[in-house]
Each structure stands twice: as C-alpha cells, then as structure tokens.
Amino acid sequence: MPRRDPAFVDLALQGGGSHGAFTWGVVDRLLEEPWLEVEGISGTSAGAMNAAVLASGYAIGGRQGAREALAAFWRRVSRSATFSPFQRGPVDVMLGRWTLDNSPAFLMMDLLARILSPYDLPSVAGNPLAEVLRESVDFAALRGGPIKVFVTATSVSTGRPRIFRNADLGIEALLASACLPQLFQAVEIEGEPYWDGGFAGNPTLMPLVTELASDDTILIPINPIERPGTPRSARDILDRVNEISFNAVALKELKMMALLRKVADPGNSEGAAWARMRLHMVRNEVMAALGYSSKLNAEWAFLEWLREAGRRAAEDFLRDHARALGVRSSLDLDAMLAGV
C-alpha cells in the first residue's frame, strides 16, 4: 500500500468468546499499517479483553508491543484450556469441524445450564480467564497509555450499561463485561452486580463519537447479523436467538447514530462531532459457518485459524476501503439498517 498521511481511527470490537481471535487477526493486520493511528477502542466481552490487552501492550511497546501482547494473551487462553473438558469429539476432529456440539462435556453443561444456576454450583463460580488477564494486562500502563478504552458491562439491577474507562479498568471490569449469567455468578464491583456487556452494548459506540477527536470508527463484528434459511433444530434456534439478542442493541445504536448524523447541527460542538462521523466495517464471512458451541473451543489450531481469517478480512478491508479513512464513510448505514 502506498505511503499516506496518518489517519486517526477508533475501533468497535464485539464479543463472542473464542471467536474474538478473529478480531485479534484483524487488529494484528491493522497495526502493521504505520499510517493508521488508533485513538480509542470500545469493546465488550472478548472485545473488551482484546481492547485492554492491545492498549496495555501499546503503552509499553508501541505497535509491536500491542501485537506481541495480543499473541501472548491468546496463547495463554489456549494453554489455560488445555485440560478443559470442552474438547471436540473424535468425529469432529477427523472431519475438521470446530464445533463442540458432540462434546459430552458441552452437552452436559448445556443441559445443566437450563436447570441449575452458577449459584447452585459454586465450584464453577470462578472465571479461569482471571489469571490469564492478570498475566496479560499491565493495568497501570493501560491507565496511563495513549489509547482510550471503553469497556461495557450490564448492570443486573437496572439493565443499563456501565462504561468503564481507563482510570477505572481492572480485572473485575473485564470479567464483568464477559460474564455470561448461565455460566458464571455476577461480578460485583462497588457492591453492584454486573453481567455480560453484550446485553446493553455490543459494543457501546456513543463514547467513540462524543469523547474522541477521531471521526472514523471501524466496526469489527463477531455475531452474524444475517443467516440464510430458518433454523429448525432446538440448538440452532437457540444459537440464532442469542445472535439476534446480542446484535439488537448494536443495531439500535447504529440506527440512532444514523439519525443523529442526519439531523445534527454542525455548528454545535457535539452536533459537529455527529455530523463528521464516518463509519466503516470489516466484513466477517466466517462466523456464519460456526455455531455457538465453538465459542468455547480454545484449541490453538482453532484460534490460529480465526486469526488468519481475521487478517485476511483486514487485508480485504484495507484494499477496498483504506482510501475512505479520513475522507468518507465506507459503510452504507441506510442500506445496512433498512427495515430496522
């Protein structure tokens, strides 16, 4: 790609368990471009962890430090799952399928989650990612670093999002953002219980427009917005319900942003920010072939496959839309949100 003037951007990272390794691949490729300057990142669940690891690594070692930190984080995720009961069945391994649908442990967990809560099974209350985050994120560096981070968790009592910023980010905030209530007890912060941020913002986009100077937001989606056909099995129906639920908030926020951009007063300081807003999206064409259960598959081979898919998607994005960054939106919100 020819040399060009710097473009300041912010990133919006969705959550999705181990599927977040796709996002790792995307940002790994974007960080190779010296003209791309990341001012801020909003992330939820796995997106929040990618954001914190990236910002921490960047604060310590710049672009290369961010790339190395992300690679080390996902390697630790895989190692921590080495002895996990959630492993692919022999037939799926032989056929090269990443699903855990035939894993006895996954099937048992899926059944128990419909009958028992994490409070009935205190032995599974802890999140194994706590130690991984402790080894992967230098929170002091993150708080003083140049990249602004916004992490969303959902208040259990109000259902509203809470956005954690650099100054109040810690392991608890990241675990809260990734706390699926079927698997883990709510994470309490300052006496308030929190669940996965995807229920309230996946991810939250507002602060990227109102609190940052950059006018270009790059969305990196994980959950497919569209799937062909009608799901017919109980598992496929539940998978699609979960995808729709976690996309609904983001789609509504995008709709609101599209309307505000049209009616904003460019003479007003906040209105000017909305009027200047430019949106872009990295196409994610691999998730439609992956079911919910694979979000719990942390095999290194799978994470590498997702990373490479993310890098290819970023390469396609740069080829098709790099010239739009800093100039115009490359995402047609009206077409994307038709009927929303």
Salt bridges, closest charged atoms under 4 A:
ASP28 OD1 - ARG67 NE 2.82
ASP28 OD2 - ARG311 NH1 2.61
GLU32 OE1 - ARG29 NH1 3.43
GLU32 OE2 - ARG67 NH2 2.96
GLU32 OE2 - ARG311 NH1 3.18
GLU33 OE2 - ARG29 NH1 2.86
GLU37 OE2 - ARG63 NH2 3.49
ASP92 OD1 - ARG97 NH2 2.66
ASP101 OD2 - ARG235 NH1 3.74
ASP110 OD2 - ARG114 NH2 2.89
GLU131 OE1 - ARG134 NH1 2.80
GLU135 OE1 - ARG76 NE 3.44
ASP168 OD2 - ARG162 NH2 3.93
GLU190 OE1 - ARG162 NH1 3.45
GLU211 OE2 - ARG165 NH2 2.52
ASP215 OD2 - ARG276 NE 3.20
ASP216 OD1 - ARG278 NH2 2.81
ASP216 OD2 - HIS280 NE2 2.69
GLU243 OE2 - ARG227 NH2 2.68
GLU243 OE1 - ARG240 NH1 2.79
GLU285 OE2 - ARG283 NH2 2.79
GLU299 OE2 - ARG88 NE 2.61
GLU308 OE2 - ARG307 NE 2.94
GLU315 OE1 - ARG29 NE 2.60
ASP316 OD1 - ARG319 NH1 3.03
ASP320 OD1 - ARG319 NE 2.90
ASP334 OD1 - LYS262 NZ 3.27
